[in-house]
Amino acid sequence: QVQLVVSGGGLVQAGGSLRLSCAASGNRFSINVMGWFLQAPGKQRELVAAIIGGGRTNYADSVKGRFTISGDNAKRTVYLQMNSLKPEDTAVYYCAADTSNYFDSRPNMYDYWGQGTQVTVSS
């Protein structure tokens, strides 16, 4: 089993920055892909960014150039640096991980989930 613990999030003004962290524990070396999803009220959970152990990354078009996903492979910790935040980025953000070795935008393809953290961007 793998446990994911999320930290970061909060309230920020538009144009500001936040950094989210997600640390894996337990059988963390079984994990190959880690990602961040967001879920806005009344909407489905959607992929924001993902990273595979070798360092390859994938981003949603809406965050390209503003968000950066990075990871410490040895610690199985992943970060999401969010810059130039917009009010439409407001959502609950979730960390997810899986043992697969490919990108997938479907939430049900990820076996492990951390607790959500609220990100609120005020205008």
PyMOL commands that set and color helices and strands:
alter all, ss='L'
color gray80, all
select helices_A, chain A and resi 28-30+61-63+87-89+107-109
alter helices_A, ss='H'
color red, helices_A
select strands_A, chain A and resi 2-7+10-13+18-26+33-39+46-52+57-59+67-72+77-82+91-98+112-113+117-122
alter strands_A, ss='S'
color yellow, strands_A
deselect
rebuild
show_as cartoon
